[in-house]
Amino acid sequence: MKPFLGIDITDYKQNTRQNGERFAVAHPSLSVSEGFEAATARATGMLEDAKLPLPLRVVQWVCGVASALLGISLLKALSKVTIDEAYHNAPPVFWILGVCVVVWAVLKLIGSRKKKAVLDRQENVKTLEQLESAHKAVMSELGVPEDAREADLLTFFYKEKNGKIKVRTKGIQMTPYINPSFKVFADAERLYIADVGTKWAFPLSSLKAIRTVKKNVMLAQWNKDIGYTDEMYRPYKFATAGGCLHTKWYHILEVDDGGEPYGIWLPCYECPLFEELTGLTAQPPTKE
C-alpha cells in the first residue's frame, strides 16, 4: 500500500517528493502563490523576533526533557519506596529535578511575555492579517469552501521491503511522523484534501475502509485550538515525554486507485471526522 503524502526513500535516499500527485485536481496560480509566500516570509520573520534567543531555547528544551525523564524515574522509584527513602538514596536527583523545572518554567514565562509583546505591536498585527488574507485567497482559488474542516494527516519518510512500509527518520527529525494540518471536505462524489499548494480529490467509491493500527505514534506538534488535555480528546489517551505527544494507535483510510492500493494515514483523533465525511466506520485494531 502506497502512503498518500509519504516519501519513498527505498531506492533514492534524497527523495523529497510526496506520493499522491495523481490525485491532484488543482494548484493555485503563480501570482496567488507568490503573494502567499511573501506574506508567509514576513510573518515568519516577525515570529522569529518573538522567540527567545536560540541559546535560551536550547536551555529550555534541555531542562524540559530532563524534567520529564527525571520525573518519570522518580515516580517509578516512589512505587517501591517512600519519598523520604528516595531522597535519602539519591538527593541530587531531587535537586536537579527542582532546578530543571524552575528554569524551564521561568524561561517559558519570559518567552510567553516576549511573544505577546511582539505580537501586540500594531505593525505585526497587520502582518498577521495580511497572511490570513493571502491564505484565504489561495483557498478561494482552489475552490475550498469557507466551512471546510481542519484535519491533521500523517506524512513520513519510508522504505518498502517485501510489500511492507518501514517508517524512517532523516536529518534532525524529532519524530518519525509529521502531522501537518489540511482543509478537508466532501461532496456527493468525492473527498477533498487541500493545503496552500494543492487540492487532491478521492472518489468516495474508491474509499474502501478505515483500518486501525495499534502502534505508538510520537508527534512533535499540536495544531488544534483546543488543548490535547481537553475532555474531548481524553479517549485518545495522550501521553507526553521529551516534549513530544504520544498516541497508541493511528488509522489508515484505504483507497483503491484502479487496483493500486493507497492509504491516507490519519492520527487517531482525526478518525471521527473522516468517518463522518466518508460514511465508513473504523475497523478494530490490528498490529502492524
C-alpha positions in Angstrom: 0.0 0.0 0.0 1.4 3.4 -1.0 1.1 6.1 1.7 -0.5 9.3 0.5 1.9 12.1 1.3 4.6 9.5 2.2 8.1 10.0 0.8 9.6 6.8 -0.6 13.4 6.6 0.1 13.7 2.9 -0.7 15.9 3.4 -3.8 16.8 7.1 -3.5 17.6 8.4 -0.1 17.5 12.1 -1.2 13.9 11.9 -2.5 11.6 14.7 -1.2 8.6 14.2 -3.5 5.4 13.1 -1.7 3.2 10.4 -3.1 -0.2 11.4 -4.4 0.3 13.8 -7.2 -2.0 11.7 -9.4 -4.9 12.7 -7.1 -4.2 16.4 -7.5 -7.1 18.3 -9.2 -6.0 21.9 -8.7 -2.9 24.1 -7.9 -3.0 27.9 -7.2 -1.8 30.3 -9.8 1.7 31.7 -9.6 0.6 35.2 -8.6 -1.5 34.0 -5.7 1.2 31.6 -4.6 3.9 34.3 -4.7 1.6 36.6 -2.7 1.1 33.9 0.0 4.9 33.1 0.1 5.7 36.8 0.6 3.2 37.2 3.4 4.5 34.0 5.0 8.1 35.2 4.9 7.1 38.5 6.6 5.1 36.6 9.3 8.0 34.1 9.8 10.5 36.9 10.4 8.2 38.5 12.9 7.6 35.3 14.7 11.3 34.6 14.9 11.7 38.0 16.6 9.1 36.9 19.1 11.1 33.9 20.2 13.7 33.8 22.9 17.3 33.8 21.7 18.4 30.3 20.5 20.8 29.6 23.4 17.9 30.1 25.9 15.5 28.0 23.8 18.1 25.2 23.9 18.4 25.5 27.7 14.6 25.5 28.0 14.4 22.3 25.8 17.1 20.5 27.7 15.5 21.4 31.1 12.1 20.2 29.8 13.5 16.9 28.6 15.5 16.4 31.8 12.4 17.2 33.9 10.3 14.7 32.1 12.9 11.9 32.3 13.8 12.5 36.0 10.1 12.9 36.9 9.3 9.5 35.3 12.2 7.9 37.0 11.2 9.4 40.4 7.6 8.2 40.0 8.8 4.7 39.3 11.0 4.8 42.4 8.2 6.0 44.6 6.2 2.9 43.7 8.7 0.9 45.6 10.0 3.2 48.4 8.7 6.2 50.4 9.6 9.8 49.3 12.0 10.1 52.4 13.8 6.9 51.4 14.0 8.0 47.8 15.5 11.4 48.8 18.0 9.7 51.2 19.1 7.3 48.4 19.5 10.0 45.7 19.2 13.6 46.9 20.9 15.0 43.7 18.0 13.7 41.7 15.5 15.9 43.7 17.7 19.0 43.4 18.4 18.6 39.7 14.7 18.0 39.0 13.8 21.0 41.0 16.3 23.3 39.3 15.3 22.0 35.8 11.6 22.6 36.5 12.2 26.1 37.8 14.5 27.1 34.9 12.0 25.6 32.3 9.1 27.4 33.9 10.9 30.8 34.2 12.0 30.6 30.5 8.5 29.6 29.5 7.1 32.6 31.2 9.7 35.0 29.8 9.2 33.6 26.3 5.4 33.9 26.6 5.6 37.6 27.7 8.1 38.4 24.9 5.9 36.7 22.3 2.8 38.6 23.5 4.7 42.0 23.4 5.9 41.4 19.9 2.5 40.2 18.5 0.7 43.1 20.1 2.6 45.6 18.1 0.3 47.3 15.5 2.6 46.6 12.6 2.8 42.9 13.5 -0.9 42.6 13.9 -1.2 44.0 10.3 1.4 41.4 9.1 -0.7 38.5 10.5 -3.8 40.0 8.9 -2.1 40.1 5.6 -1.0 36.5 6.0 -4.6 35.4 6.8 -5.9 37.4 3.7 -3.3 35.7 1.5 -4.2 32.3 2.8 -7.9 32.9 2.1 -7.0 33.9 -1.4 -5.2 30.6 -2.0 -8.1 28.6 -0.6 -10.7 30.5 -2.6 -8.8 29.9 -5.8 -8.5 26.2 -5.0 -12.3 26.0 -4.5 -12.1 25.2 -0.8 -15.3 26.3 0.9 -15.0 28.6 3.9 -16.6 26.0 6.2 -14.1 23.3 5.3 -12.8 21.5 8.4 -9.2 21.4 9.6 -7.6 18.0 9.9 -4.1 16.7 10.6 -2.7 13.9 8.4 0.5 11.9 8.9 3.4 12.2 6.5 6.7 10.4 6.8 9.8 9.0 5.0 9.7 5.3 4.5 11.3 2.3 2.9 9.3 -0.6 1.4 10.5 -4.2 1.9 8.5 -7.3 0.9 5.5 -5.1 0.5 5.7 -3.7 4.0 6.2 0.0 4.9 9.0 0.8 7.3 8.9 4.3 8.6 12.3 6.1 8.8 13.7 9.4 10.1 16.0 11.7 8.3 18.3 14.5 9.4 17.3 16.2 12.7 13.7 15.0 12.8 12.5 14.8 16.4 9.8 12.2 15.4 9.3 9.8 12.5 5.8 11.2 11.8 4.9 14.7 11.0 1.3 15.9 11.3 0.7 19.0 9.2 -2.8 20.4 9.0 -5.1 20.4 5.9 -8.5 21.5 4.9 -10.9 18.6 4.3 -14.4 18.4 2.9 -16.6 16.2 0.8 -19.4 16.5 -1.7 -21.7 13.7 -3.1 -18.9 12.2 -5.1 -15.5 13.0 -3.7 -13.5 13.5 -0.6 -11.2 16.6 -0.9 -8.0 17.4 0.9 -6.2 20.7 0.4 -3.3 22.8 1.5 -1.8 26.0 0.1 -0.1 24.2 -2.7 -2.6 21.6 -3.9 -6.1 20.3 -3.8 -6.5 16.5 -4.0 -9.7 14.6 -4.7 -10.7 10.9 -4.0 -13.9 9.4 -5.4 -16.0 8.2 -2.4 -16.4 4.9 -4.3 -12.6 4.3 -4.1 -12.6 4.6 -0.3 -12.8 1.0 1.0 -12.1 1.0 4.7 -10.6 2.8 7.7 -8.1 0.4 9.3 -7.0 0.9 12.9 -3.3 0.1 13.6 -2.2 -0.4 17.2 1.2 1.2 17.2 2.8 4.0 19.1 3.0 7.4 17.2 5.1 10.3 18.5 4.1 13.8 17.4 6.2 16.9 17.8 3.4 19.4 17.4 -0.3 20.0 18.3 -2.2 22.0 15.8 -5.6 22.3 17.4 -7.0 25.5 19.1 -8.3 23.2 21.9 -5.6 21.7 24.0 -5.0 17.9 23.9 -5.8 17.7 27.6 -9.4 18.8 26.9 -12.2 16.4 27.7 -13.0 15.8 24.0 -9.5 14.3 23.5 -9.4 12.2 26.6 -10.5 8.9 24.8 -7.2 9.0 22.9 -5.1 8.6 26.0 -2.4 11.1 25.1 0.9 11.0 26.9 3.8 13.4 26.8 7.6 12.7 27.1 10.6 14.6 25.8 8.5 17.5 24.6 6.5 15.2 22.3 3.0 13.9 22.2 2.4 10.1 22.2 -0.6 8.2 20.9 -1.1 4.4 21.0 -2.8 3.9 17.6 -3.5 5.5 14.2 -5.7 4.9 11.2 -5.3 4.3 7.5 -8.1 5.3 5.1 -7.7 2.7 2.4 -8.1 3.9 -1.2 -8.4 1.6 -4.3 -7.0 3.6 -7.2 -7.9 1.3 -10.1 -6.3 -1.7 -8.5 -3.4 0.1 -6.9 -3.8 0.4 -3.2 -3.1 3.8 -1.5 -3.5 4.7 2.2 -4.2 8.1 3.9 -2.5 7.9 7.3 -4.6 9.6 10.0 -3.8 10.4 13.6 -6.3 8.7 15.9 -8.0 11.9 16.9 -9.0 12.7 13.3 -10.8 9.4 12.8 -14.3 10.7 13.7 -14.1 13.5 11.1 -13.2 11.1 8.3 -15.9 8.6 9.4 -18.3 11.5 9.1 -17.0 12.6 5.7 -16.7 9.1 4.1 -19.6 7.2 5.8 -17.1 4.5 6.8 -16.6 3.1 10.3 -13.1 2.4 11.7 -12.3 -1.3 11.9 -11.0 -2.9 15.2 -7.2 -2.5 15.7 -4.6 -4.8 14.3 -0.8 -4.8 14.9 1.4 -3.7 12.1 
